[in-house]
């Protein structure tokens, strides 16, 4: 039989985990630090397990605590969803977790999110940035905007295809004036290449058109400059450090201003799809649905992806299955 005791302390536990501090959690919940500490102690005593690693300077979840935190987020989300279903027209409010692809997110999605949050002051956002594919259900995230996505989306994840940029080769006019303009892949190898390099030394391959239409071949190019950030790569190329392959959504402004010039036009390829993803179990919440609608409308438009192919939005924007061009 269900006991109400199981719900006691869950909201405090989640808040402490989110804040990473008893003091900050106390301020957010308008409680004393002593009340927060006692609530966590009672919860750990009832569960007979330690939820946090505590030192004088830091607070972090134990392995068991992290697993319990994930479960608690789901429980609180279900309760919130149940309440929202009773008030369909409720103004967006409460916590909302948003994850954005790092460079694309900062440049294109974040301004939309910040404007949305400004218009809904009752929202409490938690925004993170990732350079990987994120599963919103597995990681307890409400809304995800990411470059790329799985070949097959999980049944629990809603998704919408927003568009596709192009991968082009580019350099600064100054660099081309000093070193000449490459006319082929073989000539490209004689130039200084600015490549994407991870912390572990891995170099990301460049994309080249294959022998058949739609086929892309990936080859690692020797690079004098290795930069582990797309915006950093764009800055290095604009400064005359060499030639790079970059997505058009990253360098549209520099191309329009003339600080970067496209070269090897015949070797340009389609880039990764830009996707909007969310947990289907959360999409009925007013705050989630409203943000999804806003992002879909803003990021699918010509003002955000001026040089990509698009799919027109249907009259009812959600739920919308992803399609490819």
Number of C-alpha atoms within 10 A of each C-alpha: 3 5 7 7 9 11 12 14 18 19 15 22 25 18 20 25 20 13 15 16 17 22 16 15 22 20 11 13 13 10 13 13 16 11 13 21 17 12 18 21 16 13 22 17 11 11 11 10 12 17 23 21 12 13 8 5 6 10 16 16 18 15 13 12 19 15 12 17 21 14 13 17 17 16 14 15 18 14 11 14 18 13 13 18 13 9 12 11 10 13 15 22 17 12 14 17 17 22 22 24 25 21 21 21 21 13 15 20 21 22 12 18 19 13 11 16 18 11 11 14 12 14 17 14 15 13 16 14 18 16 13 13 14 21 20 21 20 11 12 18 22 27 28 27 31 27 25 18 20 9 6 6 13 12 8 14 17 23 25 23 22 29 24 25 23 20 22 25 25 27 27 24 19 16 19 18 10 9 13 11 18 17 13 13 11 9 10 18 14 11 18 18 21 24 27 23 17 13 9 6 10 12 18 16 16 19 21 20 16 13 9 7 7 10 11 15 13 12 11 12 15 16 19 13 18 21 19 16 16 18 17 14 23 25 16 20 24 23 16 19 20 24 32 26 26 26 23 24 21 20 21 15 12 16 16 10 10 13 19 26 19 19 22 15 12 12 16 19 22 18 20 16 18 22 21 23 26 26 24 16 16 22 21 18 23 20 23 21 20 17 21 26 14 16 22 21 15 17 20 23 18 12 10 16 22 14 15 18 16 18 15 10 14 9 6 8 14 18 16 14 9 15 11 12 9
